[in-house]
């Protein structure tokens, strides 16, 4: 999907097909998704699915959530994605069941190779396992995997994968603060 060896100052970084799809999604987001009233989660789910998102049951995506490429998004069951969340999914992005992504969080799957003469664009997948809570204004970087049941504290910056399930992380860079108890099966 990403074009390599190009001059990013004068040439596009993505194929024409990708740019056209994102352009169409941008128009749909602006005219149909963004202005939809707060309780119309089913409408927003339908729009995302129409652009290839794979969404489970009871997924609530608020109207001002920015999704860069819906066709690269997979979301489990019972997930809430709050106001002001940015899902910059230049690569596949997966959100497991029972997750919450709080207001202002940024899930960023793109970066640049700082050793490349043209700062080559690089995309890496992000995966949140089940029962993860990404708190307000937290940042999750490219290539990060977060283990089941983790909490990423408000304004945490997570740039490396977290393999310890049921732990709490906070700070910049995020560090492990404590363990938490797994939820009881219902």
ZIURSUL-V579530 format. One record per residue. N is the residue number from 1. PSI is psi in radians with two decimals (* if undefined). OMEGA is omega in degrees with one decimal (* if undefined). BURIAL is # if it has 16 or more other ideal C-beta (glycine too) atoms within 10 Angstrom, else .. Layout:
n: [N | N]
psi: [PSI | PSI]
omega: [OMEGA | OMEGA]
burial: [BURIAL | BURIAL]
This chain:
n: [1 | 2 | 3 | 4 | 5 | 6 | 7 | 8 | 9 | 10 | 11 | 12 | 13 | 14 | 15 | 16 | 17 | 18 | 19 | 20 | 21 | 22 | 23 | 24 | 25 | 26 | 27 | 28 | 29 | 30 | 31 | 32 | 33 | 34 | 35 | 36 | 37 | 38 | 39 | 40 | 41 | 42 | 43 | 44 | 45 | 46 | 47 | 48 | 49 | 50 | 51 | 52 | 53 | 54 | 55 | 56 | 57 | 58 | 59 | 60 | 61 | 62 | 63 | 64 | 65 | 66 | 67 | 68 | 69 | 70 | 71 | 72 | 73 | 74 | 75 | 76 | 77 | 78 | 79 | 80 | 81 | 82 | 83 | 84 | 85 | 86 | 87 | 88 | 89 | 90 | 91 | 92 | 93 | 94 | 95 | 96 | 97 | 98 | 99 | 100 | 101 | 102 | 103 | 104 | 105 | 106 | 107 | 108 | 109 | 110 | 111 | 112 | 113 | 114 | 115 | 116 | 117 | 118 | 119 | 120 | 121 | 122 | 123 | 124 | 125 | 126 | 127 | 128 | 129 | 130 | 131 | 132 | 133 | 134 | 135 | 136 | 137 | 138 | 139 | 140 | 141 | 142 | 143 | 144 | 145 | 146 | 147 | 148 | 149 | 150 | 151 | 152 | 153 | 154 | 155 | 156 | 157 | 158 | 159 | 160 | 161 | 162 | 163 | 164 | 165 | 166 | 167 | 168 | 169 | 170 | 171 | 172 | 173 | 174 | 175 | 176 | 177 | 178 | 179 | 180 | 181 | 182 | 183 | 184 | 185 | 186]
psi: [-0.75 | 2.31 | 2.36 | 2.76 | 0.16 | 2.97 | 1.80 | -0.20 | -0.44 | -0.16 | 2.69 | 2.69 | -0.19 | 2.75 | 2.79 | -0.73 | -0.75 | -0.77 | -0.67 | -0.74 | -0.76 | -0.61 | -0.80 | -0.79 | -0.69 | -0.70 | -0.79 | -0.74 | -0.81 | -0.74 | -0.51 | -0.63 | -1.03 | -0.75 | 0.02 | 2.46 | 2.64 | -0.81 | -0.01 | 0.93 | -0.65 | -0.68 | -0.82 | -0.63 | -0.75 | -0.72 | -0.80 | -0.78 | -0.63 | -0.40 | 0.31 | 0.02 | 2.48 | 1.88 | 2.39 | -2.87 | 2.61 | 0.81 | 2.16 | 1.97 | 2.12 | 2.82 | -0.52 | 0.44 | 2.32 | 2.06 | 2.10 | -0.79 | 1.63 | -0.58 | -0.17 | 0.23 | 2.25 | 2.22 | 2.36 | -2.81 | 2.68 | 1.05 | 2.41 | 2.24 | 1.94 | 3.07 | 2.42 | 0.15 | 2.44 | 2.15 | 1.65 | 1.34 | 1.33 | -0.33 | 2.96 | 2.41 | 2.19 | 2.31 | 2.08 | 3.05 | 2.59 | 0.26 | 2.71 | 2.27 | 1.88 | 2.96 | 2.37 | -0.02 | 2.67 | 2.01 | 1.88 | 1.90 | 0.19 | 2.59 | -2.98 | 2.61 | 1.87 | -0.22 | -0.08 | 2.43 | -0.44 | 0.28 | 0.95 | 2.28 | 2.42 | 2.35 | 2.39 | 2.49 | 2.71 | 2.44 | 2.09 | 2.14 | 3.13 | 2.62 | 0.50 | 2.46 | 2.03 | 1.87 | 3.07 | 2.31 | 0.26 | 2.69 | 2.22 | 2.12 | 3.07 | 2.41 | 0.10 | 2.38 | 2.35 | 2.20 | 2.85 | 2.40 | 0.13 | 2.65 | 2.20 | 1.90 | 2.89 | 2.29 | 0.29 | 2.62 | 1.96 | 1.92 | -0.06 | 2.65 | 2.57 | 2.01 | -0.08 | 1.88 | 2.73 | 0.86 | 2.81 | 2.31 | 2.46 | 2.79 | -3.14 | 1.84 | 2.71 | 2.36 | 2.69 | 2.24 | -0.68 | 3.02 | 2.81 | 2.83 | 2.35 | 2.55 | 2.59 | 2.43 | 2.38 | *]
omega: [178.9 | 176.9 | 179.7 | 179.0 | 179.7 | 173.5 | -173.9 | 178.9 | -176.1 | -177.2 | 179.8 | 177.4 | -176.9 | 179.8 | 178.0 | 179.6 | 178.9 | -178.9 | 177.8 | 178.5 | 178.9 | 176.6 | 177.8 | 177.6 | 179.4 | 178.1 | 178.8 | 178.6 | -176.3 | -173.2 | -172.8 | -176.1 | -174.1 | -177.7 | -177.5 | -179.5 | -174.6 | -175.0 | -174.7 | 178.8 | -179.8 | 178.4 | -179.5 | 174.6 | -179.5 | 178.5 | 178.5 | 178.2 | 178.0 | 177.1 | 170.3 | 177.5 | 175.9 | -174.1 | 176.7 | 179.3 | 173.7 | 174.6 | 179.5 | 178.6 | -178.4 | -168.9 | -177.7 | 170.5 | 178.0 | 175.9 | -175.4 | -178.5 | -177.8 | -178.3 | 177.8 | -173.8 | 174.0 | -177.0 | 179.1 | -178.6 | 174.5 | -178.7 | 174.7 | 177.2 | -166.8 | 179.1 | 172.2 | 178.4 | 173.6 | 175.0 | -176.6 | -170.8 | 175.2 | 174.6 | -179.5 | 178.2 | -177.1 | 175.1 | -176.7 | 178.9 | 176.1 | -178.9 | 171.6 | 173.5 | -171.4 | -172.9 | 175.3 | 179.4 | -178.2 | 175.9 | -168.3 | -178.8 | -178.4 | 176.0 | 177.5 | 175.9 | -175.5 | 177.9 | 178.6 | -179.3 | 179.6 | -178.4 | -176.5 | 176.3 | -179.7 | 176.5 | 179.4 | -178.6 | 173.7 | 178.4 | 172.3 | 177.9 | -180.0 | 171.0 | 176.8 | 173.9 | 173.2 | -173.5 | -173.4 | 174.2 | 177.2 | 179.7 | 175.8 | -173.0 | -177.2 | 175.2 | -176.8 | 170.5 | -179.7 | -176.7 | -176.9 | 171.8 | -179.4 | 172.3 | 175.9 | -172.2 | 179.6 | 179.1 | 176.0 | 175.9 | -176.0 | -177.8 | 177.3 | 179.9 | 177.4 | -176.1 | -179.2 | -179.2 | 174.3 | 176.5 | -179.7 | -177.0 | 179.8 | 174.5 | 179.9 | -3.6 | -177.9 | 175.7 | -179.6 | 179.9 | -179.0 | 172.7 | 172.8 | -177.1 | 174.8 | 179.8 | 178.6 | 177.0 | -177.2 | *]
burial: [. | . | . | . | . | . | . | . | . | . | . | . | # | # | . | . | . | # | . | . | # | # | . | . | # | . | . | # | # | . | . | . | # | . | . | # | . | . | . | . | # | . | . | # | # | . | # | # | . | . | # | . | # | . | # | # | . | . | # | # | # | # | # | # | # | . | # | # | # | # | # | # | # | . | # | # | . | # | # | # | # | # | . | # | # | # | # | # | # | # | # | # | # | # | # | # | # | # | # | # | # | # | # | # | # | # | # | # | # | # | # | . | . | . | . | . | . | . | . | # | # | # | # | # | # | # | # | # | # | # | # | # | # | # | # | # | # | # | # | # | # | # | # | # | . | # | # | # | # | # | # | # | # | . | # | # | # | # | . | . | . | # | . | . | # | # | # | # | # | # | . | . | . | # | . | . | . | . | . | . | . | . | . | . | . | .]
